Amino acid sequence: MSQKPTRQDIDVDYLADQLSELLAIPSPTGYTDNIVRHVCCELDRFGLEYELTRRGAIRARLPGNRPAGARAFVSHLDTLGAQVAGIRPNGRLELVPIGTWSARFAEGARAEVFTEKGTYRGTILPPKASGHTFGDDVDQAPIGWPHVELRLDALAQHPEHVERLGVTIGDIVAIDPQPEFLGNGFIVSRHLDNKAGVAVMLAALKTMAEGPMPPVDIYWLFTIAEEVGQGAAAILLPDIASMVAVDNGTTAPGQNSSEFGVTIAMADQTGPFDYHLTRKMTKLCEINDIRYQKDVFRYYRSDSASAIEAGADVRTALVTFGVDASHGYERIHMHALRSLAELLTAYALSDVGIPRDENAMASLRGFTHQPLAPADQELTVETRVIPEVARKRGR
């Protein structure tokens, strides 16, 4: 690895503006066309070539000195949301979640229902929502999606009213993000997972589009169904040797994530990330003076999981910005977003550490190794083990 810093300066104002614009575009899984168009407009501004899958996942390419052994970054455009599952006798709507999130965080949320006739505003409430009517029973209500309902801001007091409005089962519901950008750098909003990751990638891409050419092609992947587990499997190419997912880390008791600096995930619920790529991320942080910490996420999966499970032979890593109250009413800090964008540029411009990776299949020559020697010995694996293996084989 090159020992010289490769970190590039990030336009933080652009990053914040993009995050604000992305949060203003509703994009629950299954309703992502509009946010896809927004990102494509930004790619047009940068002069990048890109293509879309049938459903709208985006693959953009920033040319490098050679195409083989390409690198990729990936983040997802879709967010949590809900769908109409039924219409109750009082005209309120039953809901099921899109993605995995608790109804505890849905209570009191303002929302928008997308129908074929247009959109309607509404509020998600428990059936017993009035303290003046139900007294202490309001505080005894159970938590769960069967125990909330969506009150439409329209004449909808009976199922017949709802039918005339054009609201039907299966209509998608977007939850208002209600963002606040505070003067001290904190950002509070729903859906920072993963619109903050998208903003980080766009900010890094803006810098890269105006800067030096990377050693290999860099692909910028934006997926549309990560929250329901589908991820990046559909948009990888054989030339892509390594993929770095950009998403949120979980800042909570028992975790090592932070709202400051970069949190590098060493594993998630699908298992360890690539040994060599994750350690390259930590080394890049050290070389480029980027604050970082490591963490392990036990109840978490990212865009890379679906690609690995689909059989893609690609090295994967996950680099994150720490989020407090993930999948709830989330909070992050601009320091983490800037640090993460800097790391993306540092990685994109860093030397290729494993030249063999440009081939999908190759001989043992140039294959990686991992340390086996006791920590108090100076001999490396290569000097201690490989000659012994060669001697036994008569080489």
Secondary structure, 3 states (H helix, E strand, C coil): CCCCCCCCCCCHHHHHHHHHHHHCCCCECCCCHHHHHHHHHHHHHHCCEEEECCCCCEEEEECCCCCCCEEEEEEECCECEEEEEEECCCCCEEEEEECCCCHHHCCCCEEEEEECCEEEEEEEECCCCCHHHHHHHHHHCCCCHHHCEEEECCCCCCHHHHHHHCCCCCCEEEECCCCEECCCCEEEECCHHHHHHHHHHHHHHHHHHCCCCCCCCEEEEEECCHHHCCCCCCCCCCCEEEEEEEEEEEECCCCCCCCCCEEEEEEECCEECCHHHHHHHHHHHHHCCCCEEEEECCCCCCHHHHHHHCCCCCEEEEEEEEEECCCCCEEEEHHHHHHHHHHHHHHHHCCCCCHHHHCCCCCCCCCCCCCCCCCCCCCCHHHHCHHHHHHHCCC
